[in-house]
Amino acid sequence: MGVQEIDQEQGGHQHRATIQHVLNDLRALELMLEKGMLETGVRRIGAEQEIALVDSAYDPAPVGPEILDALNEPKATTEIGRFNMEFNLDPADLTGKVLSNMEEEVCGLMGNARTAASELGAEPVLIGILPTLAQRHLSLDFMTPRPRYFALDERITKARNGKYNIRIKGIDELKFVHDNVLVEGLNTSFQLHYQVDPEHFALAYNTAQLITAPCLAAASNSAVLFGKRLWHETRIAIFEQAVDTSGDDMPAQRDILKRVRFGEKWVKESVLEIYRDDVVRFRSLFGSGEIENSIEKVEAGQIPKLSGLQTHNSTVYRWNRPCYGTTNGKPHLRIENRVLPSGPSVPDEIANAALWFGLMIQIPKVYPDLAQRIPFEHARANFVAAARNGMHFKMHWLDDATISVRDLLLEELIPLARKGLKSCEINNEDIEHYMGIIEARVASGRNGARWMLDSVAKIHELGTRSERLSALTAATISRQRAATPVHEWNLAEMHEGGCWTRHYTHVGQYMHTDLFTVQEDELIDLAASIMDWEKVRHIPVEDAKHNLVGIVTYRSILRVVADPKLRTKGSVAVSEIMHKDPITATPDTPTLEAIELMRTHGASCLPVVSENKLVGLVTEHDFMRIAGQLLEQQLRENPPAVRNNPT
């Protein structure tokens, strides 16, 4: 999330002071570029490893701050959600065994996190979006208690008039409305940093933009959210919709840019183009809390922190983001790749990094004129297509060529990445190992997203949604521990989710969501036909806005048959026989409470509502099925003693 120490006051004078601070820092950076003060001739890399945390039932475990306290690890830091945390890896020169060293560092940090988490009944997992996350986990109770996160929520929620309308369409379609910025906390990434010389920044940044799509296609690992099969890299859609301050009331004729975006054009000369464009289009969400006269420092030959510019930059979320920093007292520029997801395994992540670093080195050598050979709009379209489809789309490429992204990777980009890594004298065994993982993954067509979708297809008809999502998460963790790359993984099995009773603790875990409904003014004949055709005994009645207004039961239909007055009336509306104001539950209603509700009110079903919107249904048959499973389990675990017949 960038800079942590902030000034939350942004009204009047403070707001103007913040803008002045950013403008001064921009001028100071311009002077530094003119004076040649930024480090050159060094190819340094780094990474940020975000992780999710789950409990023994594979649900999100909101214990990130507690694990950080137990770890006492300076490389570890918080994320916006209490069920996430992050490790900042050591910067290193891109040479020798840097790749295998990076894998060793990640594995060591993950091992330490696993040990600390186990004391709290939790487990870390590398995954782009945790399958078991539900909207109830996105309340402010799950937000990490840091001023920055609450300030971010306040600013963005205010700009959005209190509503986050999320809509994503993949194999399934997801639409939901949320009330705070923690929806952004669904995402978990493996972010890469690549230091560049100031004079070569434009070509390096354009290279990062060009290769984003094929690298993302190979690495996609976020295909499932709330049980829905969405984009292969759903993180992209979530983040772009979640951290948006443009509002819903802008005129349709205006072109409004979002804080999270790929970009609009190729960079021509310098990093200043990006910073200036972002300052022009977006105001700081908050101040840095630290004021320095950066221009005076530069003129005196000193190195400024540029905290105002850095704080502003940390709230403008380009997928490839320019960064200013200092290492060993020397200022530098780097490009932060924010696109790649966490997981599926540590070897997969390092292989993704090897591909990206190799291409960042080699593409500028081979295609120094790339900005003249492909329109920027094509690079942006490639990015969206990769996020939607993973390795299954045709890319726009140089000189108006169109090619399958898998063919492009196998025939051109992977060989180029190998050459780039060799030119840096990366250990040859590391090159062959990690590029071999990428090559085998692309050839097989199975990245993390494809493994998820294939696993979901395999177990789609088994158990409840909760059981399937837990099985998917459990299978991910077990295969990560084996440290094998995803193209070698077996598909998830239902039994991997553990004890089935964990998945029946509250109504939302097993309620029916594929519902047959009617409206008040419709014929009861339609309701009767639905019951007959679909073999159901309860039909919720909703209005045009999906508000629950009643319930029609099989018994209601029988009363019509038995009542001569209704039988001779002819056309009978649903409103005449439905039960109005039925007893309801919410997705968070505990199962025992739901059973008691039905018993007390003599109800044979419970419509499930969220803010009065119908979202599901549970029936007495569901509880009979659960009871049957429990009885069977108990009898298998404690079989009755066999009684000998007397002779």
N, C-alpha and C positions, 0 to 999 in steps of 0.2 A: 504493500500500500504506500510505499515511499516514505517521505519524511513523517516522523511520528510527533515531534513537538510542534504545536501549532498555537496560534492566537485565534480563538473562536470569535472574537468581537470583529464584526465586519460592517458596522453601520457608519454612515457619514464620514467623519474625519478618518477613522481607521481604514475604511474602504479606499479612500483617496490615497492614504499613505501606502497601502499595500500596492496599489497600481504604480505609484511613483517608485517604490522599491523594485518592482519587476522591471520597469523601464530603465532604471539605473543599472540593474544587473545586465540587461541586454546590451546597453552601451558599453559596459565594462567588458563583456565577452567579445564584443566587436573590437575593442582596443587590444585585447589579448591576442586575437587572431592577427591583427595588423602587426603587432610587435613580435609575433612568433613565440609566444609564451607557453603554448600547449605542447605536450609531449608528442614526439614523432619517432618513427622507427621502432616502435614496440608493438608486438602483436600479443596482447594479453586477453584472456578470456575469464569468465566467471559464470555462475549459475545460482538460481534461487529454486530450492526444492520445496514446493508446497505439499502438504499431506493432509489427509482426512483422518478422523478418529472415530472408531466404532466401539460399541459395547458388546457384551457377550451375545446379544441377540442380533448383532450387526446393524443396529440402529445408530444414528449419530450420537457420539459421546461428547457432551459439552464440558470437557475437562482440559482444554488446551492450556489455559493459564496455570492450572495446577501442575500439569506435566512440565511446563517451562520452569516453574519453581523447583521441581524435583530434579530436573536436568542440570540446572546451573551451567548452561552451555551458551557462551557468548555468540555463537553462530545462530542460535535459535531465537525466533521472535514470534509475535502473535500475528494472527490474521483476523479479519473482521468477524468471523464466526468462531464461537467457542469450540466448535467441533473441527477446527482447522488449526494448523500452525505451519511455520516456515523455517527452513534452514538456508542461511546465506553461505555458500561455499567459498573457499579461499580463492582469490584471484591467482592466476597462474599463466606463465608464458605458454603459448601454443606451440609446443615442440616436445620431442621425446615421448615419455610415457604419460603425458598429461591426461589422456582419455581414460586409461586404466586407473590412474591415480584418482580421477574424478569419480569413477565407479566405486573405488575403495572408500573414498570419503563419504559418498552417499550411503553406502551399505553400513559404514560405521555409525553414522548419525541415525540411520533408521534402526539399527540394533539398539543403540542407547535409548531411542524413543520407545522402542518396543518394551524394553526393560522397565522404564519409568511408567509407561502406560499400564503395564500389567498390574502394577501396584494399585491402580485405580480402576481395575476391571475393564480396561480399554485396550485397543489394538490399532496401530497406525496402518493406513492403506494408501497406496499410490493409485489414484484414479481421477479421471477428469471431472466426473460428477458422480457422487456417491449414489448408487441406485436406491438405497433405502431412505434417502432424504425425502421428507414430505413437507407440505406447506406449513404444518404446525411447528416444524423445526426452525422456521424463519421468523419467529416472533423476536421482539427485542430482548426477551429473556435469554436468548441464545447468542446475543451480540457480545463480543469481548468488551469488557468495561474500560475502554480507553477514550479519552476526550476526542481524539481524531475521528473515531468511528461514529460517535454520536453527533459530532459536528457535521460530518459528511452526510449522515442520515437527515439531519435537520435541513441542510441546504438543498439537497436534491429532492427530498420529499416536498418541501415548500415549492420548489420550482415546478413540480409535477402536480400540484394541487392535491397532494395526499394520496395519489393513486399510481400504482405501477401496473399497467395493463400489458400482460405478456401473452404473446400469441406465436406459436411455432407449429409449422406443418411439415411432417415427414411421412413415414408410413402411417403413423397416427397423427392426430392433431391435439395440441394442448393450448387451452385458453384459460387464464386465471388472472385475478386481480389481487394485488398485494398492497400493503400499506407502509412498507419501510424498505430501506436500501439493502437489507440483509439478503434479499433475493440474489444480489451479486455474489454472496458467499457460497452459492452452489458450486462455483467454479474452483478447480484446483489445477495449478499449472506447473510446468518445469520451464522456467524462464532463463534464457541464455543472454550473456553479455559479450560483446566483441569490440575491443578497442580499435579505433581507426585513426589514421593521421588526418589532421584538419584539412589539409589540401586535397585529400582523396575522399572526403566525407560524402560528397554528392554521389559519386559513382558507387561507393560502398552502400549508401542508403538505398539507392535505386536497385542495387543487386538484391538487398534484403527484401524489397518489395516484389521483385520479379520471382524470387524463389519461394516466397511464402506459400503459394498454392501447392506446388508439388511436395514440399516438406510437410505441410499440414495434411495433405492427402495420405501420405505414407504413415503419419503418426496418429491419426484420428483415434480417439479413445473415450468419446462421450456421447454415446448413441441413445441412452435411456435416461429419462427424467420423469419422476412421478409415475413410473410404470408404463410410460408412453415411449414408443420407438420414434425418435425424432430425427434431427440432423446427425450425421456421423460425428460431427464436432458441435454439439449443441451448446457448448460453452460460448461460442461466437455469438449465436443468436441471443442467449441469455444476457451476456454482458452488454451488448450493444443496446438492448432494450431497457436494461436495469439502470445503467448509469447515464441517463439521458435527461438533460435539463431544458430541452427546447419547448416542452409543454404541449398540450393538446389543442391550444386555441390559436395557433399560428395560421395565417392565411394560406390557402392551398397554393397560391401563386408563388410564394417565396420558397427559395431553396434554403433549408435549414440544416446545418451540419450538426452532427452529434459529437459529444465528448469522446465517445468510443467509436473509432472509425479507422478505416484502412488508409485513407488519404484521397486527395483529389488530383494530384499532378506529380510529375517527376521533379526531383530537385535539380536545379541547374548549376548552382555554384557552391553554396555553403549551408552549414547547419542553421545559420541565422534565418534563412527562408522559412524553416519549419517553426522555429521559436516565434518569429514575428507573426506568422500566420495564426498561430494558436493564441497569442496575446491579443491580436486584433479581433478574433472571433469569440473568445471565451474570457470571462472575468474570473479572477481567483475565487475559489469557494471559501477560502480563509487565508489569513496572513501567516507568515512564518514564525512570528514570535521573536524573531532575531533581526535586528537592523544593523547593517554595516554600510559604510561609504565605500562601495565596491570600486567606484571609479577612482577615488583617491588612492586606494590600495594598488590598483593596477599602475597608475601613474608613478607610484613610489616603488614599483618593481616587486610588490608583494602579491601573494596569491589569495584572491577572495574566495569565500564560500559560495557566493551567488545563491544564498538561501531563498531569496524571494523568487528568483527564476525557477529554482529547483522545486519549491513548494507549488508554484503554479503548474509546472510540468507534471507534478505527481497527481494532478487532478484533471489532466487531459490525456485520455487513454488511447493513444495511437497503438495499433497492434505491433508496429515496429517503432519504438520510441527512442528519440535521441536523448542522451544523458551526459551531463557534465559531472566530473568527480575528480578526486585527487588520490593518488597512490604514492606512498613514500614521499609525500610533499610535492609531487609533480601533478599539475592539472592535465586532464585529458578529456577526449570525447569518446563515447562508445555508443553502440546501437544495442538496444535491449529488445530481444525477440520475445514477445509476450503471447505468442500464438500457440505454442506447443502445450499439450496437456500433460498432466502428471501420469506416470505409468506407461504401459501396463506392468512393466518390470523395470528394474534398474538397468539391466543390459539393454533393453529397448530404448530407454531414455538416453543413454550414452550413445547408442547407435544413431538416434535422431540428432543428437548434438554433433556427432561426427559428420553426418551428411550436411548439416547446415554450415558448420565451420568450413568444411572442405569446399563447398560451393561459394561461400563468402570470399575465400581466397582465390579460387580459380576463375569464376565467372567474369570478374573485371579484366582478367588477362585475355580471355577468349572473346568477350563481347563488350569492349570498352564503349561501344556506340549503342548499347542496348536501348537507351531512351529514344533513339531515332528509328529503331527497328520494330517496336511494338507500341501501340497506343496505350497510355496509362489505363484507359477504361477496360482494356482487355486483361491487364494484370489484376484489376479490381474484380472483374467478373470471374476470373479464375479462382480468386480467393473465396468468393461466395460459393462457387460450385464445389470447391474442395471441402468447405465446411458442410455443405449439404450432403454430398455424395461420397466423400472419402476417395477411394481409389477407382471410382466407377464413373468417370466422365472424360470428355475430350477437352483438352486445353487449347486455348489460343497460344501460339508460340511466335517466335521471331519471324519476320518477313511474311506475315499473313498465313503461316502454317497452322494447321489444326492436327493434333495428335493425342492419342490416348495417354493419360497421365502416367499409367504404368509403363507404357512403351517408352515415353520420354525419360522416365527415371532409369529404366533398365538399359536403354540404348545410349543415352547421352549424359544424364546428370550424375548417376552413380560413378561412371568412369571419370567424369570431371572432378567429382569430390575426392576420389582416390588420388588423382594427380595433385590436387590442392594440398591435401594432407602430406603427401610425400615431399612436396616442395618446402614444407616447414620442418622436415626431418622428424615427423611423427614416427614413433616406433612402428616398424613394418607389421609386426604381429598384431598390434592394436588396430592398424588400418584394416588388415584382412579380417580380423575378428568382427569389428563393429560394422564395417561396410558389408561383410558377409551376412550379418543379421538383417540389414536393410534390404539387401538383394534378395534373400530368401523370403522375407516378408512380402515384398512387392510381387515377386514371382508367384507366391501362393495366393495373393489377394487377401490375406487375412491379417489385418491390423487389429488393434484393440476393439474398435467399433464393430468390425465384422465379426469378431469372436463373440461380442455381446449379443449382436442381433441373431447370430446362428444359435447361441445358447438359449436365448429367449424363445426362438422358434421351436427348439427341441422340447422345452418344458412348458410351452404356452398353454397346453390343455390340462396341466397338472396342478393340483393344490390351489391355494389362493394367491392373489397378487403379492401379498406380503411374503408368503413362503418362497415364491419365485425370485423376488428381489433379494431376499436374504441368501438364497442359494447362489445367486449371481455374485453377490459381494463375498461370500465365504469362499467360493471357487477362485475368485480373483486373489484373495489373500493367500490361499494355500499355494497357488502357482507362483505368486511373487516370491514366497519364501523359498521355493525351489530354484529361483533365479534363472529360469528358462525363458527365452524370448517367446512372445505371444504366438508366433506362427507355429510353434510346437505344442501349444496348449490343447488338452482335451476340452471338449465342451463341458459346461457346468451341468451338474446332476442335482436333482431335487433334494436328495438326502444330505447334501453338503450344507444345507441351511441349518441343520441341527434339530433340536427338539421342536416338534410341530406346535406344542402348546404355547410357545412364545408368540405365535402368530395369531392368537385368538384373544389377546388381552383386552383389546378395545374394538369397537364396531368397525372403524375405518379399515381394519386389516382384512376383513373378509366380506364386507358388504357387497351386494351386487351393484355394479355401476352401469351395466348395459341394460337400460330400463325400457320397458314398454309403458307409455303413458297416454292419457287422453285428456281432453279439456272439458270444461263444464257443460258447454252447449252441444257436445257431440252425442250421438245416439248410443243408448246402452247396448244396442245390437253390435256396435263396433267393439265395445268393451268385452262383450260375451264372445265374439269371434276371436279376439286376441287371446283370451283365456283358453279357448279351445285349441287354436292353432299353435300357440307357444307353450302350452301346458303350464300356465301360471295361474295362481289363485288370488292374486292381489295386483291391482293396477292403480298407481298414484295418479291423481288429477292435479294438473298444474296449469297456470295461466300462461299468457304469451311470453312472459319474462322468466319463466321457469320457477316461479314461486309456487310452493305447495299449497293447494287449497282444499284438498280432500283425498279420500281413498275409496276405491271401489273393490269390494271383495266378492268372492264366489257366493257367499251367503247373501249379499245384496242382490245378486242376479236371481237367486232362488226365490227371494221374497217377491220379485216382480212376477215370476212364474206363478207363485201361489196367490197373488192378490188379483182378484177379478177386475177391480177398478182400473188397475194399471194395465192389465192385459187387454182391456177393451178400449183403452185410451188411444192406442195407435203409437205415434211417435213419442218416445219417452227420452228425456235428456238425462245425461249423466248426473247433472246437478240435483235431480229429483231423488236419486237413490244413494248418492255418495255419503260417506261419513265425513262431516265437516270438522275442521280443527282436530285432526287425528293426533294421537300421542306420537311424538317424534324423538329421535336421538340425534346426536352430532357424531362426526367421525371419531371424536375423542371420548365418547361415552364408554366407560368401562363395560366389559361384557356382563359382569355380574349385575351392574346397575340396569343394563338393557333387559336382562332376564326378569328382574324384579318389576320393571316398568310394565312389561307385557303381562306378567302374572297379576299385578295389581289391577290393571285396567281390562283384563280379559281380552287383550289384543293378540291377533295371530300374526301380525307383522309390525315392523317399525320403519316408517320412512326416515331416511337420514338426510338432514338438512344442514346447510352452512349458510348463515345469514339469510335464512328462510328459503334459500334456493335448494331445490331437490338435487342431491348428489348421489344417493344410493338407497338401498332397501335391504333389510334383513327380515327373515321370516322364522316362524317356529320350526320349519323344516331344517333351516341352517343350524339351529341349536340341537335338534335331534341328531343331525349328522356329526356335530362336534362331540356330543355325548357318546355317540356310537364309537367314534374314534378313541375317545378316552377310555371307554369300557374295554375295547379290544386291547388297548395298550396295557391296561391294568391286568387283564387276564393273561396276556402273554408274559408279562413280567412276574406275575404272582399266580401261576396256574393252580387251580384247586386240587387238593389231594385226591388221589384216586381211591375210592372206597371199595374194599373187597366184598363181594357178595357172600353171605354166609351159605355154607353147604348144608 
